[in-house]
Amino acid sequence: MSERVEDVRFELFKSEFADPLTSDLTITCGSRTWPVQKALVCRQSSFFANACKDRFKEGQQRRIDLEEDDPDVVHAMLEFLYTGDYGDNFRIDGHRSISWLIFNIRIFAIAQKYDIKHLQKYALDGASSDLGEQEQPETGSFSQAIDYFYRESLEHGEYRECLRQALVDHACTHHLFLLENDEGFKDVLGKHMSFNADVMKALGRRAKTLGGSEHSEIRQYRCANCRTISHYNIPDDTRNNLVPCMRCWFSYTVSTWKDNRA
């Protein structure tokens, strides 16, 4: 379907979003309800299509309760099904207190849960774009995004792998900044060993790709405490900042790390 046809289709449905006059199905979450068109949501989600079959209670009552989800995320999901977008008016639990990155990851998770692949792709693009526009990570919110992604039991697939890679690449690019300025980043490295391993492997691959030459940005250093080899990008003009080992958390000055080149 061409972009022009898609645009026309969404324009036709925008005015019917949450319109009780044209709806034949009700979706609820918490205290909120959305009257929707069964044909429209079922065509885009195998979950809703199966739930609306007559042999299920939801199909007979024409009512689906998404009690485990956040109402604001559900609203964004349904808005996307009607309009092809969920804008930037994002909230969680009624409060606009999270970053655009976290919101996109929350949307990604619910899209996977209800098998809405084009919404997964849209949320992935939104998260990747947000990461690409950041000159340096937003302290606090980036580590929260990491924590949510690795905490959720997201199914493995192409889109999940792309999102995981985008988060790990961002962490690798800014690992020294995060270690020095974001306590939450240290927490998620210790809490989610799979993320720790992903970062360590990615830094190792970068060092290997750069060949370990004198011009390499990322080099190998051995922790004086646990003897683990870590990969860091330590600028030559950095001398006194404390940098922790990502395995045992002993911190050393940059000059000490440079004295322990592996």
N, C-alpha and C positions, 0 to 999 in steps of 0.2 A: 504494500500500500504506500502510495507516494506521500511525501510530507504535506503536500497541499490538501490531499484527501483527509489525512489525519487531522490537520488543523480544522477543516470544515466539520468533521465528525465531533471533535471536542467542543467546538463552538456551539454545536447543536445541543450537546448534553450539559454544558455548563449551567444553563438556566434551570435544569431539572435536578441538579444535585440537592438532595435532602428535601425534595418537593413531595409532600404527601399526596398530591393530586395525581401524580403519575407513577406512584410506587406500588409494588405488590409484594414487598418483603421489608421486614424491619430488622435492623441490626442494632444490638444494644451492647453497651460496655459501661460498667459502673452505673451512674445515674443518667447517662446520656443515651439518646436514641437517634437513629438515622433511618428515615424512610428511603428505600432505594429500589431500583428496578432490577428484578431478579435476572432478566436476560442479560443485562449489561454487566453485572458483577460476576455471574456464572461463566460468561464467555471468557473472562479474563483470569479466572481462578478455579483450578480443579477442586480446591477445598470447598468453595461455596457451591460449585456445581454438584458435588457429591452430597453436601449437607441438605440441599434443596430437593433431593429425591424423595418421593412420597413415602418410601418405607421408613424414613427417619422422622423423628418427632419434629425436628426443625422444618422439614419440608411440609409436613402436615399443618403445623401452626404458622408457617410463613414468618418465623421469627428465629434469629440466630443470636445467641448471647456469647460475646467474646470476653468472658469474665476475667480471664487471666492477663489481659492486655491493658495497656495504658490508653485511656480515652483519647488523648491528644494525638497519639501515634495512630490509633484507629481512624480518627478523623482525617489525618493526612493521607493515609492509605486510600480511604474512600474518595477523598477529593481528587487524588491522582487518577483513580479509575474513571472519573467523570471528566476531568480536565486535562490529564496528561502532565500535571505538575502539582506540587504541594507548596509552592511559594517559599517565602522565608519567614512567615508568621508562625514560627515554631515554639511550642511549649511542651513541657513534661510536667505532669501532675498539676497543671494549671499555672505553672510559673515559667517564665522565659529566663531560666537560670542555667541553661546548658549551652554548649557551643554548637555551631552549625555542623561540625564534624561528628559530634556525638549523636545529634539528631539524625543525621544521614545514616549512621550505623544502626540506630534503633529502627529506622525505616527499612534498612536492608534486612534486618533480622525478621521483622514481621512479614516482609515480602517473601522471604524464604519459607517462613512458617505456613503461609497460606498459598504458596506456589503461584506467585505473581512475578514471573521472570522479567518482564519488561520494567517492573518497578525495582527489582533487584539491580538491574543494569543502571537505571536512572539514579538510584541512591549511591551505587558504586562510583558513578561519574561525579556525583556531587561531592562525595568524600575525597576522591582523588584530586578534584579541582581545588578544594579547600586546602589540602595539604600542599599542593603545588604553589599556591599563592602565598604561603607563609614563609617569610624570610627566616624565621625561627619559630619553634613550637610555642603554643600558648601554654605556659606553665600551669599545671593543674589539670586543665581540660584534656590535654593530649594523653596524659597518663590515665585519666578516667576513661577515655575512649579505648585505650589499650585494655584496661581492666574489663570493660564491658564486652569487648570483642572476644577475649580469651575466656571469659567466664561463661558466656552463652554457648550452648551446645549447638553451634551452627553446623549444618551438614556440609561435608566436603563437596566441592564443586568448583567449576571454573571461576565463577564470580567471587566466591569466598576466597579462593587462592589469590586472585587479583587484589582484593581488599587487604588480605593479610600481607601481601608483598609490599603494597603501598605504605602500610603502617610500619613495617619493619625497615623499609628503605628510609623512611623519614626519621625513624629512631637512630639508624646507623649514621645518617648524615649529620645529625645534631646530638650525638651521644654525649660528647663532652659538655655541651651546654646544658643538657638535661641532667646529667649527673651532678653538675655544680649548682644548678638553680631550681631543680624540681625534686623535692623529697618523694613525691608520689611516684616518680619514675623509678627510683630505687626500690620502692615498695612493690611495684608490679614486676620488676625483675626478680625479686625474691619470692613473690607470691605465685607467679605463673612461670614455672620452669620451662615450659614449652616456648614462651616468648623469649626468655633468657637464652635458650638454645638457638632460637631463630636469629636473634641479634648476633650472638657469638659466631654462628656459622656464616651469616651474611658479611660480617666484618672480616672474617677469615677469607672468604671468597674475594672480597675487594682487595685485600692485601695480596692474595695469590695472583689476581688478575693484573695488579700493578707490578708484579714481579719482585717485590721486596727490594727495589732499587733505592738508591739514596734519594731519588726524587719522588718516591712513593709517599702519598699523603697518609696512608695507614700502615703502621708497622707493628711488629710483635714485641710484646713486653712480658716479662715473667714476674708474677707477684712474689715478693720476698717472703710472704707468709705461707700461702698455700701452694706456691710453685706453679699455679695455673698460668698458661700462656694466654694473654688477652691481646686484642687488636684495638689500637686507638689511633685517632688522628690528632696528634699533639703538635700544635703550631710551634715553630722554632723560637718565637719570641715569648712563649709562655713558660714561666719559670717557677712560680710559687703557689699556684692554685693546687688545692688538694683534690685528687682524683681517686675514687674507691675502686678496688677490684670488684668486678661484677660477679665473682664467685663467693669470696669470703667477706667482702665489704671492709677489709682493712684499707685505710686511706693513706696515700703517700703524696708528697709533693711531686710536681711534674719532673723536677730535676732528678728525684729518686727513681721514678719510672724510667727516665732516659738512661740512668746508670745501669738499669737492668734490662737492656735490650736483649731479646732472645736470639 
